[in-house]
């Protein structure tokens, strides 16, 4: 991805966590020379996947921890290279350019994420749809100040475009084929969570048990903080992003949050945000400014969050029970 594309993605991050465990524990962790090195938080923060990723590992071995952070970051970079819609060189970018006319071969990891996205789409009858990239581009809330023409919105509304996505194997290799030229895949609501899971796996296989990875609000906390207790995670107040609205402990699990307060424009008293409703072809109407989902994997927390955002609270649990029984809505709506 070139610098202009990365810059465009960086400015379109859809949600944000504040990881208190990572952000607050570095100062004072350097021990006086000559003392036995105790585990401390070794962390790094870098721009990737259109947001800021923060990785922290509790260790007394700086070199090993930094090598594991390198490996974790490479997983984030790899998912971005293969699944970003902002470049025609990725699997998704190539499919969006060519798959409406011919089958396009993709990698196995991309196929896995697309398959999971389609499963969730089918499970909610298209209420969440990874194939509505053209809807997202039409609204382009980062640059717009007024809604697009109504006839353009109506043309893309209620199309269940995920049903026009064909994912299969040919000669042992996964391929994508689109049965409509209006299909445009956008895995932004699931791939970042998957990338966090991959990053955590890269740290785990290198022998570490205590770490945290946060990519723009898709977060996995493994083990414990350097203090020996659960990681403490704080969520931004959507009405005042400089404040923390809630904090909660987390260990060996993932969380994701969705909200209307990072990417949006206001027009005639209404906020038009970046979370699209495939049924209306427009930003989803909801009085809730943000919500948080916890799940065993970050991929499931990520996709669940976008799927249930805007649902009545009574409808959330049945959806989660059907598609990811171990996911749950935290009592953190704001």
N, C-alpha and C positions, 0 to 999 in steps of 0.2 A: 504494500500500500504506500503511495507516495505521501509527501508531507501535507499537501492540500487536502487529500482525502482523510488522512488521520485527523487533521484539524477540524474538518467538517464533522466527523464522528465525535470528536472530543467535546464539541459544543452541543451535542444532541444527546448527552447522557440522560436516561429517563428517570433515574431515581438515585438516591444516595443514602448510605448508612454512615454514621459516625462510629468507628470502632474504638471505644474507649480503651480497651485492653491494649490495642496496638499503639494508639496515638499517645498514650500517657506514660508508658512504662520504660521508655528508653533512657530518659535523663537520669543520671545517677547510677546507671548499671555498670559502669566501668569500675572495677575493683582496684584498690591500691596494689602496686607492684609487689610481688612476693607472696601474696595471699593465694590460696587455692581457688581456682576459677569456679565460681558457682554458675548454674544456669541463669541466663539472662535473655531478654528479648532482643533478638537480632532481626532487624526489619529493613524493608526497602519499599519505596513508593515510586511508581513509574506510570506514565501515560500509555494506555493500551486499550484496544477494543472500544474506542470512543469515550473512555472515561479514565479515571485514575484508579489504578490497582494498587492495593497495599497488601504486602505479604510479610508476616512475622513468624519467626520460629524461635521457640525457647530452647536454648542450647548453651553449653559452655565452650563449644568448639566453633569459633568464628568461621574458619575456612570451610568446614563441612556444611555449616548452615548456609553460607553464601552460595556454595555450589548447589545446594538443594533449592535455594531461591532462584538461581539461574535456570534450573530444570523446570521449576514451576512456571516461571515467566515464559519459557519456550512453549509450554503447553498453551498458555493464553495466546501467544503469537500465532501458533499453529492453527488454533480454532479460528482466529481472526482472518488468517490468510485463506482458509478454505471455506469459511461460511459467511464472510461479510458481503452484504449486497452493494457496498460502495465501490467495488472494483470488479471489472469484467474478467479478472484473472482467477477469481475464486471459483469454487464449485457452484456456489449459488449465483454469482455474477454471470458465469458462462451459461448456466441454465436459464436465467432471466433473459439473456440475449438470444438464445438459440433453441430452447427446448419446446417452444410452441411450433417449431417446424420440423424438428428431428430429435431423436433420443440423444441425451447428453450424459456421458459417463461421469460419475462422481465417485468420491472416495467412500470407504466403508463407514468412517466416523460421521461424515455428513449425512449419509443414508440413515444412520441410526437416529440422528437428531430429527431429520425430516419425518421419519416414521413415527417417532414419539409425538411430534407436533401434529401430525395428521390424526393420531389416535385421540388426542385431546380435542381436536376440532370435531371429529365425529362424535365424541362423547358429549359435547354440548351443542350438537347440531349447527355448528358453524358460528356460534356466538363469539368464539375466538378463532381466528383464521390466519395462518401464516402466509396465505396466498394473496393477501390484500395490500401488497407493497405499493400498488398504484394508488390506493386510497390514501396511504401515508404520504406519498409524494404529492398527491393533489392538495392535501391540506397543508403540508410543509409548514408546521406551526412555528418553526424557528424564524422563518422569513415573512410569513403572511401577517397582515394586520386586519384583513377582512376575510370572511368565508369565501370559498370558491363559488362559481356559478351553480345554482341549484340543479340545473339539468345535468351537469357533469357529476355531481354527487349522486343523483338518482340513477345514473347509468351504471354505477359500480355498487349500488346498495343491494343487499339481499341476494347476492349472486351465488352464495355457497361455493366460492371459487376453489376451496380446498378439494372439492370433488372432481375438479378438472386436473388435479395433479396425479400423475401416474408414477409410482415408484415401484420398480421391479428389478429383477436380475436377468441379464442376458449374457450368455457365455460366461456365467459365474461372476459377472461384475454388475454393481448397482447402476441403474440409469434413471434419469428423470425425463418425463415427457409431459408437456402441458397440452391439454385439449382445448385451451382457449388462449388467445393472444392477450387477454386481460389478466392472466395469472402473472404475478410477480412475487416471488418468495421473499419474505423478510423474516429471518429467524431471530430477530432482536429480542423477542420475548422468551427465548429458550436457550439459545446458543451460549449466551454469557454465563448462565448457570451451569451449563455443561462444561464450559471451560474452567470454571472454578473447581468443579469436581475433578477434572483432569489434573489441575494444579495441585490439589490436595493429595491425589494419588501419587504424584511425582515426589512429593515430600515424604509421604508415608513409606514408599518402597525404599527410601534412603535411610530408613531406621528412626525417623523422628515421630514422636507421639503427641507433641504439643505444638500446634501451629494455627494460624488463622490466615485466610485469604478473603479479601474483600475487593470485588470489582464493581464499583459503582452501585453498591447496594445489594448485589448478589453475594452472599457471605456464607462461608463455612468455617466453623470453629471446631478444631480437633483437640481433644484432650483438655489441658488446663493452661492457665496463664502462668507467668513466671512466679506468681505468688502461691501457686499450688491450688487455687480455687478456679471456678468456672470463669470463662471469659465474660466480661461485662460489655454489652453492646448497647449503644444509644442510637435512637432514631431522631432525625431532624424533625422539628416542629414545622409542619407545612405552612403555617401562618407566619412563622418567623424563622427562616432557615438558619439563622445564627444561633438558635437555641436548640436544646435537646428536649424533646417532648416526653420520651419514655426511656427507661433503661431496663434491661433484663439480663439474667445470666444465660449462658449458652455453652454446651459442651457436646462434642460429637454429633453435631447437627447443623442444618442449614436454615437460613432465613432469607426472604426477599421481600421487598416492599414496592408497591406501585402507588403513584400519586399524580396529581394534576398541577403541581406547583413548580416544576422545573422547566418544562417545555410547554409554553402556551402563549396565546394572545387573547386580549379581551376586546369584545366588540358589542356595543349596545348593551352593556351590563352583563354579558355572558362570557364565561371563560371557555375558550376552545383549546383543549389540551391534546397531547400526542397519543393518547390511548384510544384507538379507533374501535367503533362498534361496526362490525361487518354487516349487521342487519340494516342499519341506517346509512352506512357509508360516511359517517361523521363521528366526531369525538363523542365518547360515551357520556350520557347524562347521569350524574350522580351527585348527591349532596356530600359524599364522603371525600375528603381531600387526600387521604392515604390509608392504606391497610397493609398488614404484614402477615405473611404466611410462613410457617415453620414446616420443615419436611426433612426426611433422612438424607436426601440429596439436594444439591443446589439447583440442578436442572428441574426437578419437580417443584421446588419452591418457586422458582422463576416462572414457569409456565402456569402454575396454579394461580399465582398472583395476578397475572394479566387476564386470566380466564374469569376469575370471580370478581374482579374489580367492577364495582357498580351493581352487583347483584344485591338483592335484599338479604339481610343477614340470615334469615330463615332458609334461604335457598343455597347458601354456601356449603353447609355441611353435606347435603345430599350429593352435590357435585364432587366434592373432595372424596367422599366415601366411595363413589363410583369409579373415580379415575386414579386416586392415590389415597388409599384408606389411612395411611400413616401421616398424611399432611393435615395441618390444622390451622385455623384462623386464630391468631393471637388476639387477645382483647386489647388491641392497640389502635383501633380506628381513631382518626383525628379529623 
